Amino acid sequence: MIRKECRIPMELNERIEEIHELMNTLHIHIKHIFREANQLADFITNTTIDQEEKQQFLNFNQLPSRVKKILNMDKQQITIIRIRTRRITRRP
């Protein structure tokens, strides 16, 4: 919606316009990144949605094991490969 690639619901129209104005003022560009390439943000988003209470981590050891793994893989520059599969249907 922000990149104007799909239909914007009327109730979000004003908010999206505000975002566009901010983007133009701050010279911000948005680029799509698959979840596999941004696992940490995906994990944090899903965790935040699932939990109602605020979480705070003051050092690396306090992080959930999944976050530590993602950070370590990123630090080591390990490539994440996205494999898409499709269902093959056979004709009768």
N, CA, C and O atoms as a printed pandas DataFrame, in Angstrom:
     atom_number atom_name residue_name chain_id  residue_number  x_coord  y_coord  z_coord
0              1         N          MET        A               1    0.818   -1.195    0.000
1              2        CA          MET        A               1    0.000    0.000    0.000
2              3         C          MET        A               1    0.862    1.259    0.000
3              4         O          MET        A               1    0.555    2.229   -0.693
4              5         N          ILE        A               2    1.937    1.239    0.775
5              6        CA          ILE        A               2    2.793    2.416    0.847
6              7         C          ILE        A               2    3.486    2.668   -0.482
7              8         O          ILE        A               2    3.715    3.817   -0.858
8              9         N          ARG        A               3    3.822    1.601   -1.193
9             10        CA          ARG        A               3    4.471    1.749   -2.499
10            11         C          ARG        A               3    3.454    1.935   -3.622
11            12         O          ARG        A               3    3.823    1.988   -4.795
12            13         N          LYS        A               4    2.201    2.030   -3.271
13            14        CA          LYS        A               4    1.099    2.223   -4.222
14            15         C          LYS        A               4    1.018    1.090   -5.242
15            16         O          LYS        A               4    0.719    1.310   -6.416
16            17         N          GLU        A               5    1.287   -0.107   -4.776
17            18        CA          GLU        A               5    1.234   -1.275   -5.667
18            19         C          GLU        A               5   -0.049   -2.072   -5.497
19            20         O          GLU        A               5   -0.308   -3.016   -6.243
20            21         N          CYS        A               6   -0.836   -1.692   -4.527
21            22        CA          CYS        A               6   -2.125   -2.358   -4.356
22            23         C          CYS        A               6   -3.147   -1.333   -3.875
23            24         O          CYS        A               6   -2.803   -0.214   -3.497
24            25         N          ARG        A               7   -4.377   -1.736   -3.900
25            26        CA          ARG        A               7   -5.479   -0.849   -3.541
26            27         C          ARG        A               7   -5.407   -0.468   -2.067
27            28         O          ARG        A               7   -5.153   -1.317   -1.212
28            29         N          ILE        A               8   -5.632    0.811   -1.772
29            30        CA          ILE        A               8   -5.600    1.305   -0.397
30            31         C          ILE        A               8   -7.035    1.447    0.109
31            32         O          ILE        A               8   -7.835    2.157   -0.500
32            33         N          PRO        A               9   -7.369    0.779    1.217
33            34        CA          PRO        A               9   -8.713    0.940    1.782
34            35         C          PRO        A               9   -8.949    2.404    2.174
35            36         O          PRO        A               9   -8.034    3.081    2.644
36            37         N          MET        A              10  -10.164    2.879    1.980
37            38        CA          MET        A              10  -10.478    4.286    2.247
38            39         C          MET        A              10  -10.102    4.711    3.663
39            40         O          MET        A              10   -9.645    5.835    3.869
40            41         N          GLU        A              11  -10.287    3.831    4.634
41            42        CA          GLU        A              11  -10.014    4.197    6.023
42            43         C          GLU        A              11   -8.515    4.413    6.290
43            44         O          GLU        A              11   -8.147    5.017    7.298
44            45         N          LEU        A              12   -7.656    3.922    5.394
45            46        CA          LEU        A              12   -6.208    4.099    5.554
46            47         C          LEU        A              12   -5.639    5.183    4.645
47            48         O          LEU        A              12   -4.463    5.531    4.749
48            49         N          ASN        A              13   -6.458    5.706    3.771
49            50        CA          ASN        A              13   -6.014    6.675    2.774
50            51         C          ASN        A              13   -5.276    7.868    3.377
51            52         O          ASN        A              13   -4.191    8.225    2.920
52            53         N          GLU        A              14   -5.857    8.475    4.391
53            54        CA          GLU        A              14   -5.258    9.654    5.017
54            55         C          GLU        A              14   -3.920    9.308    5.672
55            56         O          GLU        A              14   -2.954   10.062    5.555
56            57         N          ARG        A              15   -3.865    8.179    6.354
57            58        CA          ARG        A              15   -2.636    7.743    7.032
58            59         C          ARG        A              15   -1.526    7.455    6.017
59            60         O          ARG        A              15   -0.369    7.811    6.243
60            61         N          ILE        A              16   -1.873    6.823    4.922
61            62        CA          ILE        A              16   -0.891    6.523    3.880
62            63         C          ILE        A              16   -0.345    7.810    3.267
63            64         O          ILE        A              16    0.849    7.910    2.983
64            65         N          GLU        A              17   -1.210    8.781    3.067
65            66        CA          GLU        A              17   -0.759   10.076    2.537
66            67         C          GLU        A              17    0.223   10.751    3.490
67            68         O          GLU        A              17    1.208   11.346    3.052
68            69         N          GLU        A              18   -0.043   10.658    4.802
69            70        CA          GLU        A              18    0.885   11.208    5.800
70            71         C          GLU        A              18    2.244   10.521    5.689
71            72         O          GLU        A              18    3.290   11.166    5.772
72            73         N          ILE        A              19    2.211    9.227    5.504
73            74        CA          ILE        A              19    3.456    8.457    5.369
74            75         C          ILE        A              19    4.214    8.905    4.123
75            76         O          ILE        A              19    5.432    9.079    4.166
76            77         N          HIS        A              20    3.500    9.091    3.013
77            78        CA          HIS        A              20    4.139    9.550    1.771
78            79         C          HIS        A              20    4.790   10.920    1.951
79            80         O          HIS        A              20    5.897   11.154    1.466
80            81         N          GLU        A              21    4.103   11.820    2.646
81            82        CA          GLU        A              21    4.669   13.145    2.893
82            83         C          GLU        A              21    5.947   13.053    3.719
83            84         O          GLU        A              21    6.939   13.713    3.410
84            85         N          LEU        A              22    5.922   12.235    4.769
85            86        CA          LEU        A              22    7.120   12.037    5.596
86            87         C          LEU        A              22    8.257   11.433    4.782
87            88         O          LEU        A              22    9.410   11.846    4.903
88            89         N          MET        A              23    7.920   10.458    3.959
89            90        CA          MET        A              23    8.938    9.815    3.125
90            91         C          MET        A              23    9.597   10.815    2.188
91            92         O          MET        A              23   10.816   10.803    2.014
92            93         N          ASN        A              24    8.787   11.683    1.581
93            94        CA          ASN        A              24    9.337   12.696    0.677
94            95         C          ASN        A              24   10.196   13.700    1.430
95            96         O          ASN        A              24   11.263   14.087    0.955
96            97         N          THR        A              25    9.738   14.120    2.593
97            98        CA          THR        A              25   10.485   15.093    3.392
98            99         C          THR        A              25   11.824   14.524    3.858
99           100         O          THR        A              25   12.843   15.214    3.832
100          101         N          LEU        A              26   11.813   13.262    4.283
101          102        CA          LEU        A              26   13.017   12.629    4.834
102          103         C          LEU        A              26   13.830   11.861    3.786
103          104         O          LEU        A              26   14.859   11.263    4.102
104          105         N          HIS        A              27   13.357   11.886    2.545
105          106        CA          HIS        A              27   14.024   11.179    1.442
106          107         C          HIS        A              27   14.183    9.682    1.749
107          108         O          HIS        A              27   15.278    9.124    1.669
108          109         N          ILE        A              28   13.077    9.065    2.097
109          110        CA          ILE        A              28   13.053    7.641    2.438
110          111         C          ILE        A              28   12.517    6.855    1.255
111          112         O          ILE        A              28   11.559    7.268    0.602
112          113         N          HIS        A              29   13.145    5.718    0.989
113          114        CA          HIS        A              29   12.700    4.808   -0.067
114          115         C          HIS        A              29   12.440    3.445    0.557
115          116         O          HIS        A              29   13.179    3.001    1.435
116          117         N          ILE        A              30   11.397    2.795    0.099
117          118        CA          ILE        A              30   11.034    1.486    0.627
118          119         C          ILE        A              30   11.383    0.417   -0.393
119          120         O          ILE        A              30   11.121    0.563   -1.587
120          121         N          LYS        A              31   11.977   -0.653    0.098
121          122        CA          LYS        A              31   12.343   -1.770   -0.757
122          123         C          LYS        A              31   11.826   -3.056   -0.113
123          124         O          LYS        A              31   11.964   -3.256    1.093
124          125         N          HIS        A              32   11.236   -3.912   -0.922
125          126        CA          HIS        A              32   10.728   -5.186   -0.413
126          127         C          HIS        A              32   11.881   -6.133   -0.102
127          128         O          HIS        A              32   12.818   -6.277   -0.887
128          129         N          ILE        A              33   11.793   -6.770    1.050
129          130        CA          ILE        A              33   12.773   -7.789    1.430
130          131         C          ILE        A              33   11.988   -9.001    1.908
131          132         O          ILE        A              33   11.100   -8.877    2.751
132          133         N          PHE        A              34   12.312  -10.169    1.372
133          134        CA          PHE        A              34   11.630  -11.388    1.798
134          135         C          PHE        A              34   11.914  -11.668    3.265
135          136         O          PHE        A              34   12.966  -11.289    3.780
136          137         N          ARG        A              35   10.993  -12.321    3.931
137          138        CA          ARG        A              35   11.141  -12.640    5.354
138          139         C          ARG        A              35   12.440  -13.390    5.651
139          140         O          ARG        A              35   13.073  -13.174    6.684
140          141         N          GLU        A              36   12.816  -14.258    4.748
141          142        CA          GLU        A              36   14.028  -15.054    4.965
142          143         C          GLU        A              36   15.259  -14.170    5.111
143          144         O          GLU        A              36   16.191  -14.518    5.835
144          145         N          ALA        A              37   15.268  -13.045    4.438
145          146        CA          ALA        A              37   16.412  -12.138    4.491
146          147         C          ALA        A              37   16.324  -11.176    5.668
147          148         O          ALA        A              37   17.277  -10.450    5.950
148          149         N          ASN        A              38   15.205  -11.166    6.344
149          150        CA          ASN        A              38   15.016  -10.258    7.464
150          151         C          ASN        A              38   14.338  -11.000    8.617
151          152         O          ASN        A              38   13.324  -10.554    9.154
152          153         N          GLN        A              39   14.915  -12.128    8.978
153          154        CA          GLN        A              39   14.316  -13.007    9.975
154          155         C          GLN        A              39   14.167  -12.353   11.338
155          156         O          GLN        A              39   13.191  -12.608   12.044
156          157         N          LEU        A              40   15.113  -11.519   11.712
157          158        CA          LEU        A              40   15.054  -10.889   13.031
158          159         C          LEU        A              40   13.829   -9.978   13.148
159          160         O          LEU        A              40   13.086  -10.058   14.126
160          161         N          ALA        A              41   13.622   -9.123   12.161
161          162        CA          ALA        A              41   12.453   -8.226   12.195
162          163         C          ALA        A              41   11.163   -9.036   12.178
163          164         O          ALA        A              41   10.207   -8.691   12.871
164          165         N          ASP        A              42   11.128  -10.105   11.397
165          166        CA          ASP        A              42    9.950  -10.963   11.326
166          167         C          ASP        A              42    9.679  -11.612   12.679
167          168         O          ASP        A              42    8.537  -11.651   13.137
168          169         N          PHE        A              43   10.731  -12.119   13.314
169          170        CA          PHE        A              43   10.596  -12.753   14.629
170          171         C          PHE        A              43   10.086  -11.749   15.668
171          172         O          PHE        A              43    9.167  -12.048   16.431
172          173         N          ILE        A              44   10.686  -10.563   15.690
173          174        CA          ILE        A              44   10.292   -9.542   16.665
174          175         C          ILE        A              44    8.840   -9.120   16.442
175          176         O          ILE        A              44    8.086   -8.956   17.401
176          177         N          THR        A              45    8.452   -8.944   15.190
177          178        CA          THR        A              45    7.069   -8.558   14.872
178          179         C          THR        A              45    6.089   -9.614   15.358
179          180         O          THR        A              45    5.105   -9.293   16.024
180          181         N          ASN        A              46    6.357  -10.870   15.027
181          182        CA          ASN        A              46    5.453  -11.948   15.436
182          183         C          ASN        A              46    5.399  -12.098   16.952
183          184         O          ASN        A              46    4.331  -12.352   17.508
184          185         N          THR        A              47    6.528  -11.945   17.623
185          186        CA          THR        A              47    6.572  -12.050   19.082
186          187         C          THR        A              47    5.780  -10.917   19.716
187          188         O          THR        A              47    5.048  -11.136   20.682
188          189         N          THR        A              48    5.917   -9.721   19.186
189          190        CA          THR        A              48    5.205   -8.556   19.713
190          191         C          THR        A              48    3.700   -8.720   19.553
191          192         O          THR        A              48    2.933   -8.367   20.449
192          193         N          ILE        A              49    3.282   -9.252   18.422
193          194        CA          ILE        A              49    1.853   -9.461   18.178
194          195         C          ILE        A              49    1.291  -10.505   19.132
195          196         O          ILE        A              49    0.172  -10.366   19.625
196          197         N          ASP        A              50    2.078  -11.560   19.394
197          198        CA          ASP        A              50    1.616  -12.669   20.232
198          199         C          ASP        A              50    1.582  -12.330   21.722
199          200         O          ASP        A              50    0.794  -12.922   22.459
200          201         N          GLN        A              51    2.410  -11.398   22.185
201          202        CA          GLN        A              51    2.502  -11.102   23.612
202          203         C          GLN        A              51    1.995   -9.702   23.916
203          204         O          GLN        A              51    2.257   -8.753   23.178
204          205         N          GLU        A              52    1.266   -9.595   25.014
205          206        CA          GLU        A              52    0.702   -8.308   25.383
206          207         C          GLU        A              52    1.663   -7.473   26.221
207          208         O          GLU        A              52    1.617   -6.243   26.177
208          209         N          GLU        A              53    2.528   -8.129   26.980
209          210        CA          GLU        A              53    3.403   -7.373   27.870
210          211         C          GLU        A              53    4.710   -6.979   27.187
211          212         O          GLU        A              53    5.200   -7.671   26.295
212          213         N          LYS        A              54    5.249   -5.868   27.622
213          214        CA          LYS        A              54    6.486   -5.336   27.062
214          215         C          LYS        A              54    7.666   -6.209   27.486
215          216         O          LYS        A              54    7.725   -6.685   28.620
216          217         N          GLN        A              55    8.597   -6.411   26.567
217          218        CA          GLN        A              55    9.805   -7.172   26.872
218          219         C          GLN        A              55   11.011   -6.280   26.674
219          220         O          GLN        A              55   11.046   -5.448   25.767
220          221         N          GLN        A              56   12.006   -6.463   27.539
221          222        CA          GLN        A              56   13.232   -5.694   27.420
222          223         C          GLN        A              56   14.408   -6.629   27.655
223          224         O          GLN        A              56   14.420   -7.409   28.607
224          225         N          PHE        A              57   15.393   -6.538   26.774
225          226        CA          PHE        A              57   16.590   -7.356   26.878
226          227         C          PHE        A              57   17.783   -6.418   27.011
227          228         O          PHE        A              57   17.997   -5.554   26.162
228          229         N          LEU        A              58   18.547   -6.588   28.062
229          230        CA          LEU        A              58   19.649   -5.673   28.336
230          231         C          LEU        A              58   20.991   -6.180   27.826
231          232         O          LEU        A              58   21.948   -5.413   27.721
232          233         N          ASN        A              59   21.064   -7.460   27.512
233          234        CA          ASN        A              59   22.301   -7.987   26.928
234          235         C          ASN        A              59   21.996   -9.215   26.079
235          236         O          ASN        A              59   20.889   -9.752   26.108
236          237         N          PHE        A              60   22.991   -9.641   25.331
237          238        CA          PHE        A              60   22.837  -10.740   24.375
238          239         C          PHE        A              60   22.324  -12.017   25.045
239          240         O          PHE        A              60   21.482  -12.714   24.479
240          241         N          ASN        A              61   22.820  -12.328   26.239
241          242        CA          ASN        A              61   22.441  -13.577   26.921
242          243         C          ASN        A              61   20.971  -13.629   27.316
243          244         O          ASN        A              61   20.427  -14.713   27.524
244          245         N          GLN        A              62   20.333  -12.491   27.421
245          246        CA          GLN        A              62   18.920  -12.456   27.788
246          247         C          GLN        A              62   17.991  -12.701   26.597
247          248         O          GLN        A              62   16.800  -12.954   26.779
248          249         N          LEU        A              63   18.526  -12.628   25.401
249          250        CA          LEU        A              63   17.706  -12.805   24.199
250          251         C          LEU        A              63   17.224  -14.246   24.074
251          252         O          LEU        A              63   17.900  -15.172   24.522
252          253         N          PRO        A              64   16.049  -14.435   23.462
253          254        CA          PRO        A              64   15.583  -15.796   23.173
254          255         C          PRO        A              64   16.587  -16.504   22.260
255          256         O          PRO        A              64   17.261  -15.855   21.460
256          257         N          SER        A              65   16.689  -17.812   22.374
257          258        CA          SER        A              65   17.681  -18.577   21.607
258          259         C          SER        A              65   17.524  -18.373   20.099
259          260         O          SER        A              65   18.520  -18.327   19.376
260          261         N          ARG        A              66   16.299  -18.253   19.625
261          262        CA          ARG        A              66   16.060  -18.033   18.184
262          263         C          ARG        A              66   16.693  -16.716   17.721
263          264         O          ARG        A              66   17.283  -16.657   16.642
264          265         N          VAL        A              67   16.572  -15.670   18.527
265          266        CA          VAL        A              67   17.148  -14.363   18.184
266          267         C          VAL        A              67   18.669  -14.460   18.161
267          268         O          VAL        A              67   19.315  -13.920   17.263
268          269         N          LYS        A              68   19.241  -15.147   19.148
269          270        CA          LYS        A              68   20.706  -15.323   19.179
270          271         C          LYS        A              68   21.190  -16.033   17.922
271          272         O          LYS        A              68   22.202  -15.653   17.333
272          273         N          LYS        A              69   20.456  -17.069   17.519
273          274        CA          LYS        A              69   20.834  -17.818   16.321
274          275         C          LYS        A              69   20.793  -16.915   15.082
275          276         O          LYS        A              69   21.716  -16.932   14.268
276          277         N          ILE        A              70   19.726  -16.131   14.945
277          278        CA          ILE        A              70   19.589  -15.230   13.790
278          279         C          ILE        A              70   20.725  -14.212   13.776
279          280         O          ILE        A              70   21.337  -13.980   12.733
280          281         N          LEU        A              71   21.009  -13.605   14.926
281          282        CA          LEU        A              71   22.079  -12.616   15.014
282          283         C          LEU        A              71   23.440  -13.215   14.697
283          284         O          LEU        A              71   24.245  -12.597   14.000
284          285         N          ASN        A              72   23.700  -14.414   15.204
285          286        CA          ASN        A              72   24.980  -15.067   14.931
286          287         C          ASN        A              72   25.130  -15.413   13.453
287          288         O          ASN        A              72   26.212  -15.267   12.885
288          289         N          MET        A              73   24.046  -15.871   12.833
289          290        CA          MET        A              73   24.102  -16.178   11.401
290          291         C          MET        A              73   24.361  -14.915   10.597
291          292         O          MET        A              73   25.129  -14.932    9.635
292          293         N          ASP        A              74   23.719  -13.817   10.993
293          294        CA          ASP        A              74   23.914  -12.546   10.300
294          295         C          ASP        A              74   25.353  -12.052   10.483
295          296         O          ASP        A              74   25.979  -11.576    9.536
296          297         N          LYS        A              75   25.853  -12.167   11.674
297          298        CA          LYS        A              75   27.228  -11.735   11.964
298          299         C          LYS        A              75   28.234  -12.521   11.129
299          300         O          LYS        A              75   29.238  -11.974   10.674
300          301         N          GLN        A              76   27.957  -13.805   10.932
301          302        CA          GLN        A              76   28.858  -14.659   10.149
302          303         C          GLN        A              76   28.589  -14.548    8.651
303          304         O          GLN        A              76   29.249  -15.205    7.846
304          305         N          GLN        A              77   27.626  -13.719    8.285
305          306        CA          GLN        A              77   27.242  -13.488    6.891
306          307         C          GLN        A              77   26.848  -14.781    6.176
307          308         O          GLN        A              77   27.229  -15.019    5.030
308          309         N          ILE        A              78   26.083  -15.600    6.878
309          310        CA          ILE        A              78   25.581  -16.839    6.297
310          311         C          ILE        A              78   24.388  -16.506    5.403
311          312         O          ILE        A              78   23.443  -15.847    5.835
312          313         N          THR        A              79   24.441  -16.956    4.184
313          314        CA          THR        A              79   23.399  -16.670    3.199
314          315         C          THR        A              79   22.132  -17.456    3.508
315          316         O          THR        A              79   22.181  -18.646    3.822
316          317         N          ILE        A              80   21.011  -16.777    3.416
317          318        CA          ILE        A              80   19.706  -17.410    3.586
318          319         C          ILE        A              80   19.131  -17.619    2.190
319          320         O          ILE        A              80   19.011  -16.673    1.412
320          321         N          ILE        A              81   18.784  -18.841    1.884
321          322        CA          ILE        A              81   18.250  -19.159    0.558
322          323         C          ILE        A              81   16.752  -19.408    0.677
323          324         O          ILE        A              81   16.294  -20.156    1.540
324          325         N          ARG        A              82   16.011  -18.770   -0.200
325          326        CA          ARG        A              82   14.567  -18.973   -0.237
326          327         C          ARG        A              82   14.250  -19.958   -1.350
327          328         O          ARG        A              82   14.588  -19.735   -2.513
328          329         N          ILE        A              83   13.604  -21.034   -0.981
329          330        CA          ILE        A              83   13.225  -22.043   -1.963
330          331         C          ILE        A              83   11.708  -22.037   -2.077
331          332         O          ILE        A              83   10.989  -22.287   -1.109
332          333         N          ARG        A              84   11.246  -21.747   -3.274
333          334        CA          ARG        A              84    9.812  -21.760   -3.525
334          335         C          ARG        A              84    9.457  -23.059   -4.227
335          336         O          ARG        A              84   10.110  -23.474   -5.184
336          337         N          THR        A              85    8.432  -23.671   -3.738
337          338        CA          THR        A              85    7.971  -24.897   -4.375
338          339         C          THR        A              85    6.577  -24.645   -4.931
339          340         O          THR        A              85    5.833  -23.796   -4.440
340          341         N          ARG        A              86    6.254  -25.386   -5.939
341          342        CA          ARG        A              86    4.906  -25.273   -6.473
342          343         C          ARG        A              86    4.333  -26.659   -6.633
343          344         O          ARG        A              86    5.048  -27.629   -6.885
344          345         N          ARG        A              87    3.055  -26.729   -6.485
345          346        CA          ARG        A              87    2.359  -27.998   -6.590
346          347         C          ARG        A              87    2.161  -28.325   -8.059
347          348         O          ARG        A              87    1.658  -27.502   -8.824
348          349         N          ILE        A              88    2.548  -29.499   -8.442
349          350        CA          ILE        A              88    2.377  -29.943   -9.827
350          351         C          ILE        A              88    1.106  -30.764   -9.885
351          352         O          ILE        A              88    0.946  -31.749   -9.164
352          353         N          THR        A              89    0.208  -30.343  -10.754
353          354        CA          THR        A              89   -1.046  -31.084  -10.900
354          355         C          THR        A              89   -0.962  -31.917  -12.168
355          356         O          THR        A              89   -0.517  -31.455  -13.218
356          357         N          ARG        A              90   -1.390  -33.117  -12.038
357          358        CA          ARG        A              90   -1.356  -34.032  -13.186
358          359         C          ARG        A              90   -2.692  -34.010  -13.890
359          360         O          ARG        A              90   -3.753  -33.981  -13.267
360          361         N          ARG        A              91   -2.609  -34.023  -15.197
361          362        CA          ARG        A              91   -3.839  -34.058  -15.994
362          363         C          ARG        A              91   -4.312  -35.498  -16.117
363          364         O          ARG        A              91   -3.507  -36.413  -16.286
364          365         N          PRO        A              92   -5.624  -35.691  -16.032
365          366        CA          PRO        A              92   -6.171  -37.075  -16.158
366          367         C          PRO        A              92   -6.030  -37.656  -17.548
367          368         O          PRO        A              92   -6.441  -38.792  -17.786
